[in-house]
Amino acid sequence: MPFGPLEIILLLVVVVFIFGAGKLPQMMKGLGQGVREFKREAHESPAPAPLSSQVVPPKPEVPSASPVTERR
């Protein structure tokens, strides 16, 4: 359900009353910097490494049982 122009204006008036007109530019600046940083990090994230370059830990060696010999 999209907001109409009346709802947006009412929301802006309420925000100005709550935070004051002087604080509003600081809040928008911080919001813009956060969005910009998020976009930059999303585009600069390294691609996942190919499977062949991933290190696989060696399997632990299980001691082998000695052969059983019959003694009579």
Secondary structure, DSSP 8 states (H G I E B T S, - for coil): ----HHHHHHHHHHHHHHH-TTTHHHHHHHHHHHHHHHHHHHHH------GGGS------------------
